[in-house]
Amino acid sequence: MVGLATAQLYQARDLAITTDFREPISAVLSAHMGLAAPQIDRVFPARPASSGNTAALLRT
């Protein structure tokens, strides 16, 4: 068999999630759609604090 062993897969079938897209999507909602932090918190209620790493991804 080629690839990951069953023990390395999430629920023995899927690749594990390794990227949290809430931060870059939050940056887009803020910079391009003009949403304020309380509005973004309604979209992602349990989002982590921003690391600031996504600012360089967006050009305004």
C-alpha positions in Angstrom: 0.0 0.0 0.0 1.2 3.5 -0.9 0.5 6.5 1.3 -0.3 6.8 5.0 -1.0 3.9 7.2 -4.5 3.5 8.6 -3.2 4.4 12.1 -2.0 7.8 10.7 -5.4 8.8 9.3 -8.2 10.7 11.2 -11.0 8.2 12.0 -8.9 5.6 9.9 -10.0 7.2 6.7 -9.3 11.0 6.3 -6.2 13.2 6.5 -6.1 15.2 9.7 -6.9 18.9 9.5 -3.6 20.8 9.9 -4.7 24.3 8.8 -7.0 26.7 10.7 -8.5 28.9 8.0 -10.5 31.1 10.5 -7.7 33.6 10.7 -7.1 34.4 7.0 -10.9 34.4 6.4 -11.3 36.8 9.3 -8.7 39.1 7.8 -10.6 39.0 4.4 -13.9 39.8 6.2 -12.2 42.7 8.0 -10.1 44.2 5.2 -12.2 43.6 2.1 -15.8 43.5 3.5 -15.4 46.0 6.3 -16.7 43.8 9.1 -15.8 44.8 12.6 -14.4 42.4 15.2 -17.8 41.8 16.9 -19.3 40.9 13.5 -16.5 38.5 12.7 -17.0 37.0 16.2 -20.5 36.1 15.1 -19.2 34.3 12.0 -16.5 32.5 14.0 -17.6 32.5 17.7 -14.7 30.5 19.0 -11.9 31.9 16.8 -8.5 32.3 18.3 -6.8 35.6 18.7 -5.1 36.9 15.6 -1.4 36.1 15.3 -1.0 39.0 12.8 0.6 36.6 10.2 -2.2 37.1 7.7 -1.8 40.8 7.2 1.0 40.3 4.6 -1.3 38.1 2.6 -3.8 40.9 1.8 -3.2 43.9 -0.3 -5.7 46.8 0.3 
